[in-house]
C-alpha cells in the first residue's frame, strides 16, 4: 500500500510540475499578447494624435488666414478713406488758393 501512496505522490508531483509549466507558458503568452496589444494601442494613439495635431494646425492656419484677410481689408478700407479725405482736402485747398488768387488779382 505504501508503494501505491508513493506512486500517487510522484504522480501528483508530476501533475503539479506540468500545471506549473503550463501556467508559466500561459503567463508568457499573456504577457506577449499584452505587449502586442499595448504596442497596437500606442501606435493607434500616435496615429490619432498626429491626425488631431494636423487638424488643429489646419484650423489654426485657416483662422490666421481669415484674420489676416480681415485685417488687410480693414487696412485697405482705411487707406481708401484717407485717400478720399485727402482728395477732398486737396480740392478744398485748391479752391481756397484760387479764391485767394482771384481776390488778390481783383483788388489790383
CORTA-V779325 format. One record per residue. RES is the residue in three letters. NEAR is the number of other C-alpha atoms within 8 Angstrom. Layout:
res:RES near:NEAR
res:RES near:NEAR
This chain:
res:UNK near:4
res:UNK near:5
res:UNK near:6
res:UNK near:7
res:UNK near:8
res:UNK near:8
res:UNK near:8
res:UNK near:8
res:UNK near:8
res:UNK near:8
res:UNK near:8
res:UNK near:8
res:UNK near:8
res:UNK near:8
res:UNK near:8
res:UNK near:8
res:UNK near:8
res:UNK near:8
res:UNK near:8
res:UNK near:8
res:UNK near:8
res:UNK near:8
res:UNK near:8
res:UNK near:8
res:UNK near:8
res:UNK near:8
res:UNK near:8
res:UNK near:8
res:UNK near:8
res:UNK near:8
res:UNK near:8
res:UNK near:8
res:UNK near:8
res:UNK near:8
res:UNK near:8
res:UNK near:8
res:UNK near:8
res:UNK near:8
res:UNK near:8
res:UNK near:8
res:UNK near:8
res:UNK near:8
res:UNK near:8
res:UNK near:8
res:UNK near:8
res:UNK near:8
res:UNK near:8
res:UNK near:8
res:UNK near:8
res:UNK near:8
res:UNK near:8
res:UNK near:8
res:UNK near:8
res:UNK near:8
res:UNK near:8
res:UNK near:8
res:UNK near:8
res:UNK near:8
res:UNK near:8
res:UNK near:8
res:UNK near:8
res:UNK near:8
res:UNK near:8
res:UNK near:8
res:UNK near:8
res:UNK near:8
res:UNK near:8
res:UNK near:8
res:UNK near:8
res:UNK near:8
res:UNK near:8
res:UNK near:8
res:UNK near:8
res:UNK near:8
res:UNK near:8
res:UNK near:8
res:UNK near:8
res:UNK near:8
res:UNK near:8
res:UNK near:8
res:UNK near:8
res:UNK near:8
res:UNK near:8
res:UNK near:8
res:UNK near:8
res:UNK near:8
res:UNK near:8
res:UNK near:8
res:UNK near:8
res:UNK near:8
res:UNK near:8
res:UNK near:8
res:UNK near:8
res:UNK near:8
res:UNK near:8
res:UNK near:8
res:UNK near:8
res:UNK near:8
res:UNK near:8
res:UNK near:8
res:UNK near:8
res:UNK near:8
res:UNK near:8
res:UNK near:8
res:UNK near:7
res:UNK near:6
res:UNK near:5
res:UNK near:4
